[in-house]
Amino acid sequence: MSSKLSKWIVVPAAVLWFGSVALAQDTSSSGSSTQGSGTTKSTQAKQPTIAERKENQQDRIANGVKSGQLTAGETSNLESKEAAINGETRADRAANGGKLTPAEKQQINQQQNQVSKQIYQDKHNANTAHYGNNAVGQRRENQQDRIAQGIKSGQLTAGETAKLENQQKGINQQVKADRAANGGKLTQGEKKQINKEQNAASKNIYNKKHNANTQAGTKK
């Protein structure tokens, strides 16, 4: 009787030991532990830096512009908020020898959380910026694509993007008003005026994308 009892005690113990070994191997292969100086040290997931967080927000806005989920007005509003956060970050760094205090980092992350929520809401509401296949619509879409590319590449700062989007917003409102006054169509004179305004906007986009200002990330 005692030999059988000993046998059943040994078997679960062996199973438990093998399970522990397998768990340790899975933890090691998943990258949740690191080997250093012959010892194993557990590490926590790396938190994104302030610069990485800013870049991620810009990528999300750029994708929203390109997909048509964000209108010119929505984009302008989001970029104005990003520009304000960027300005605050620069001022804080300047006051602290180029660094941010833990409290300042926490404040900036809270502000970015609010902008992140608004980006999601603006991209998933009923407002869209899809344009028709007519020449005027294609011109507007091309301008938005160029702005989106400038955001994603870092050639356009948040402040520059806000100004460009305000310019596009004004043109869009003019087109909408002209169409409403003419049964949904544009006269030849109105098309000529809109193209003239888009030419000015196009030049503005080019100049802002090729000046010395960039959205390059700063060190944490």
SULGIKA-V426217 format. One line per field, one symbol per residue. phi: phi as a letter, one per 40 degrees, with the letter a starting at -180 (. if undefined). Layout:
BEGIN
phi=???
END
This chain:
BEGIN
phi=.cccccccccccccccccccccccccccccgcbbcafgbbbcbccccccdcccccccccccdcccccgcbcccccdcccccccccccccccccccbggbbcdcccccccccccccdccdccccbcccbbcbccccccccccccccccdcccccgcbcccccdccccccdccccccccccccbggbbcccccccccccccccccccccccbcccbcdcbcc
END
